[in-house]
């Protein structure tokens, strides 16, 4: 089974997320992660959807169906080696008195993770990287007692030279300052 990242550029309109996810539901394709944010152009949203599927043809059909939605400006499907991607995770870790202390220097250097909030009985550590890197850190930190764990969806850009500008229709776009 292959992992695909589908990037969708749309007008930023109410209800569009529902219409896009219904396409996945009808085809019985589970969404592994979903991230939605505005792009560098005002009013243009970017959906980054990660799915696992065995058939490239089925994914291509899915992409073609998404392209038919009026508010969709562009859709791209990528395999993992065709993108640069990252995720972010936050770990709330117990630090009760008398417990084995966290080696923060080792965590910083070996896992490239950072303490972003510190209290007497817990810390919050931020780890960015691939899903594999995040779960390697999860296994390392697990014996210390994980109070909470949250992981974002994937954010990704294609490895092509072209950017968003080349794929959108010609228009007078307002940029963020």
Secondary structure as UniProt FT lines:
FT   STRAND          2..11
FT   TURN            14..15
FT   HELIX           16..26
FT   TURN            27..28
FT   STRAND          31..38
FT   TURN            42..43
FT   STRAND          44..53
FT   HELIX           56..67
FT   TURN            70..71
FT   STRAND          72..79
FT   HELIX           80..82
FT   STRAND          83..94
FT   TURN            97..98
FT   HELIX           104..111
FT   STRAND          113..118
FT   STRAND          122..129
FT   HELIX           131..141
FT   HELIX           142..144
FT   STRAND          146..151
FT   STRAND          155..158
FT   HELIX           164..167
//
